Amino acid sequence: MSIKEQLKHYSFIRNGYLLLRGTKDFFRFKPVVLVKQYIWFLKQFKHFRAMKANRQFQTIEWFPCLFDNLSHTPLDPTYFFQDSWAAKHLFSLKPKHHFDVGSSAKTIGILSQFTPITMIDIRPVELELENLFFKQGSILALPFEDNTLGTLSSLCVIEHIGLGRYGDPIDPFGSEKAIKELKRVLKVGGTILFSVPVDNGNKIYFNAHRAFTRDYILKLFDGFEIVDEKYHYGIKMYDTYDKSKGFGTGLYMLRKKDI
């Protein structure tokens, strides 16, 4: 049996492998590659100096960027797809003021230039930007009254709650409690944009994130109707959830019904 097959069939071997893989960030030093890149850098500099000088720039200082000369554009497919998807819907909704809980500050900062946004996070955002407002708070105790927000987003957040990855308290029901709180503050007729990992079963990838089935997510959002849903598997987007594709990302636009 190949190593790949063993990883698939034996959880103790897979967990051991993943435990060791977690050390990769501490052992990334590759001296041979580093030497090659410095040689490339010095050759590039020598070539640059041999060319006719631009007299507008008299000072040259070294600032080696050794690993950007790639043959492709490095992108994280999940954030590329989900952020574009959320932006499309937010531009269509055109809320007078939007609220976000815990999504990427970079993404929300860009979106705030099209509509005012208040961002809620347990970690303060220290940079100031016109149209972007910040409230410190937890997704488990949002600083809003019941049924008050018209539009809300939370992208790649719910799955982390209760696993301690970001210093939050351990809680096996963290995701369920977070969803309950998001539902509480959204008013009837209000819209939520959110994304979570999906898989062929409900799973915990400790301590990174959880993954959900479509049925379980929609069960947790009982009382909401689906406006749009998309799924990202690998490097493509799909219109439907497919258990056979395994791990992916589900993107959901839901509207709170009048019960």
N, C-alpha and C positions, 0 to 999 in steps of 0.2 A: 504494500500500500504506500502510495506516495505521501510526502509530507503534507501536501495540500489536502489530500483525502483524510489524513489523520486529523488535521486541524478542523476539518468539517465534521467528522464523526465523533471525536473524543473531546468533550468539553474541558477535561483537566489538562490535556495537551494544549488546546487552544488558549485556555486561560493562562497557562504557563508562558506560552509564546508571547501573548499580548502583554503580560507583566514585564517580560524582558524588553519587549519593544518600547515600553514606556521610558526606558533609559536612553533611547536614541538621541534625545535632545542634549544629553550630557556627554555624548561620545561622538560628536559629529566632526571632530577635527581630522582632516585628511591632508597630511603634509605634502604628499605628491601632487595632489590637485592644486593646493595652495601655491606651491613652487611654480607649477605650470602657469597659473593665472598671473603671478607676479612677473614671470618672464614675458607673458603676453602684454602686460601693462607697460613694462619698460620698453618693449619693442614699439608699442603704439606711441609712447612718449617720444622716443627717438625719431620716429617717422614724423610726428607732429612738429618737432623742433627743426627738422630738416626742410620743412616747407617755408614758403614766404610768410613772414610774420605779419599778423594783424596789429598795426602800431597803436590801435586803440586800447589794446590790452598789454600793458608793460609788465604786469606781475603775474607769475604763474606759481601756484602752490599745488602740492600733491594732495589728492583726495581719492585714493583708489576705490573704484567700484568694480569688483572683480567678478561678479557673478550675474551681471545683467545682460551679457552678450548672448542671449538665447535665440533659438530658431523659432520660438513661439511666444505668444503673449501669455504669461502665467495668470490664470484666473481660477478662483474657487467657484465651480459651477453652481453650488447651492446659493451663495450670496448673489452671484450674477443673475440667476433666474428669479429668485424670490424678490430681490430689491427692484428689479425691472417690473415684475408683475405687480408689486405693491404700488409702485409709482404710477403705473397706468391707471389703476383703480382710484387712487387718491386724486389724480388729476381729473378723473371723470366725476367723482363725487363732489369735488369743489367745496369742502366744508369751510365754514367761516373760521373755525378753530378746530384743529385735530389734536388728539391725545395719543401718546405712544408709551408703552411700558417695556423698557429694557432692551429695545432693539439697538442695532449698531448706531452709535452717535454720529458716525460719518454719514451714514445713509439718511438719518433723520435730519441732520444739518442741511443736506442738499435739498430734501423735500420741503424743509421749512422756508425755503426761498420762493416757494409757490403758494404756500398757505401757512398761516401761523400754527406752530406746533408746540405743545407743552410735553416735555419728556419726563417720565418718572423712572427713577433708577435708585438702587441702593447706594451706588457709587456716584459722587458728585461729578458734574461736568464743569470743568474749570474755564473752558473757553467760552467767550461771549460771541453771540451772532444775532444780528437783527432777525426778528420773527421766531427765534428759538428761545423757549422758556423752559426752566428746569424746576422740578420739585423732587426733593429727596423722599423716597418712600419705597415700600416693599410691595411686590405683586401680591403678597398674602394679606396686605392691609392697606389698600389704596386710599389716598387722602381725598376721597370724593363721596358724596352722598349717593344713596341708591338711585338708579334710573336717571342719571343726569348727563351722561356723555352721548353725543350724537355719533361720532366716529372714533374708532379706537384701533390701534394696531399693536401687535406683539410678535415680532419675527424671530424665530429660533430662540425662544426664551423658556416657554412652558416646560419643555423636556428636561431642563436642568434643575428645576426647583426641587430641593430636598436631597440632592446627592452630594452636597458639600463642596462641589468643585470651585465655586466662587466664594467660599467662606460662609455660605448659608447653612442653617441648621439641618441636620440629617432628618429626613421625614419620608417614609415610604409612600405617603399620599400627597407629596408636594405638588405634583402636576394637577391632580384633581382639585386641590384647594386653590391653586392659582386660577384655574379655569372658572371655578365658582365665583371667585372675586371679580374676574373680568366680566362675567355675566351680570353680577350685581350692579356694577356702576354704569353699564350700558342701558340707555333708555329704550323703551319700546319703539320699534321702527329704526333703531340705531344699527350701525354696521360695524363689524369687526373684521380686520384683516390679520390673519396669523398663519404661521407655518410651524410644522413639527416634523421630526423624522418619522417615517412610516416603515413598516416591515411586514413580513408574512405572519407575525404574531406580536403581541405586546411583550416587549423585552426591555431589560435594563442593561445598558452597557456602562457598568460602574467604573469610575465615577464621572464619565463623560456626559451621558444623556440617556433618556429613555427613547424608545421607538414604539409607535402605536399602529393598530389596525384602523382602517377607515371606520369600521362599525363602532369601535370604542370611542373614537374622537367624536363622532356624531351623537353617540349616546351621552357623552359628557356635555355636549351642547344641545341637549334636549330643550325644545322651546325656540329653536332657531331654524330658519330656512336657508338652504344653500342658494347663494347667488352665483358663485363661481367656485370651481375647484380645479386645480392643476397638480400634476405630479412630476417630479424631477427624478429620473433614474440615470445615473452615469452622466453623460453629456447632452442628454435630450430631455425635452419637456413632453408630457403626455396629458391627454384629457381625462384619463381614467386610472384608477388605482389597480395595480396588477400585483397580486401576491407572488406570482412566479418570478418577478424581477427582484424580489428581496428588498434590501435596504434602499431607501430613497427619501425624498422630502415631499410632504403634502402641503399645498398652498390652498388656503380656504378663505373665502369671503362669505360671511354669514350675516343674516339680518335677524334681529330679535323680534319674535312674533308677539302679538297681543294675546296673552293666554286668558 
